[in-house]
Amino acid sequence: MKLPEYISITEVQRICAELQIRDWTQLQEAVVELSEAEKIQAVIGAEAGQISAADFQLGLEVELEHGLTFPDANVTNNHPILTGLIVLAHLKEMLDYYVRLEVAELEGDMLKALESGNAEKLAQKYRLLIEAKAVLANREAARLPQG
């Protein structure tokens, strides 16, 4: 069964032009400029405005996987507002959602490297995991009551 295209590429291009950002249907990498993240945040408004632009930017880059990154799992065609709403939904669950996701993904990458016997990649991912866990620990510590 062929699934329908729910959000057309033409619609994504129209929204990108309206937001005055790059044409996200042409992205070769999941890299979002900070200014783009800020414009999307402003349109979404409300709670999205309470999230740091850098955290929102990171979320947008991660959530582009729901667009053209994986054609067989494409639900947004890289629509910036829909992608932003996915980010908002996850950050409403917990503000450090993407930091936690990074830790989980690195642990998975380490397992794959271990299973394939790739010691160099395992060591590289382990170093990144240490850094990601430190960022997470700092975020958690900042949320603890002072006393």
Stockholm file with secondary structure:
# STOCKHOLM 1.0

chainA/1-147         MKLPEYISITEVQRICAELQIRDWTQLQEAVVELSEAEKIQAVIGAEAGQISAADFQLGLEVELEHGLTFPDANVTNNHPILTGLIVLAHLKEMLDYYVRLEVAELEGDMLKALESGNAEKLAQKYRLLIEAKAVLANREAARLPQG
#=GR chainA/1-147 SS CCCCCSSCHHHHHHHHHHHTCCCGGGCSSSCCCHHHHHHHHHHHCGGGGGSCHHHHHHHHHHHGGGTTTSGGGCSSTTCHHHHHHHHHHHHHHCTTHHHHHHHHHHHHHHHHHHHHTCHHHHHHHHHHHHHHHHHHHHHHHHHSCCC
#=GC SS_cons         CCCCCSSCHHHHHHHHHHHTCCCGGGCSSSCCCHHHHHHHHHHHCGGGGGSCHHHHHHHHHHHGGGTTTSGGGCSSTTCHHHHHHHHHHHHHHCTTHHHHHHHHHHHHHHHHHHHHTCHHHHHHHHHHHHHHHHHHHHHHHHHSCCC
//
